[in-house]
């Protein structure tokens, strides 16, 4: 029964991994199941199996395909992240959030007030005020913020 | 390139390299060896073990043996792994880095008891 459950759980891994190591993983599971006797040891065994799945399944899905050309460290990670987000339809929200973060950081860098407690609504309001009353209010608020 | 994927060397990968330093082993024997060499603190699950083995194979730090030492009749075929010279060099370098850190920890009296 346990073996059948684990064989089913193995389907969570990508096809490539299962083809290469599915049989070996099942064999290892079988070997270890045979040695873990008693309620506590069985419980610990299943805990290990679940923890192992939680860590290794996402990692195997994120693993780079061997056919793809090699690229440098951080760029490779960014490329993988963007590809995965595009696949999951999460790219647009991520770009939107990034724009707000960049906007906030830009405001902080240029000394626009209250950037330490940045919120889009207040910042936009202040930006519109700056547009109408020039930079004097901005410099006043900066002084206030530093006090 | 191996340097990119295994720099820094993950703990599981280092344990596997150490386990294979003594002899050629199959997956389950590696798991038992790692459990033994860490006094039961590290128990590699199948996914972590074979994921790490795959990475180490791709980096050519270990290799799969074509002939299996226990290829007897009636026994299930197991895949045995062997530490390459590049794997040994990396394991040695990692161990040296850890030894240097240990020396610093000793000098600063961070460690107590049997380790000191």
Interface residues (C-beta under 8 A of the other chain):
Chain A: X13 X17 X20 X21 X24 X25 X26 X27 X28 X29 X31 X32 X48 X49 X51 X52 X53 X55 X56 X57 X59 X60 X63 X66 X70 X72 X73 X76
Chain B: X1 X4 X27 X28 X31 X43 X44 X45 X46 X47 X48 X49 X50 X51 X53 X54 X58 X76 X78 X79
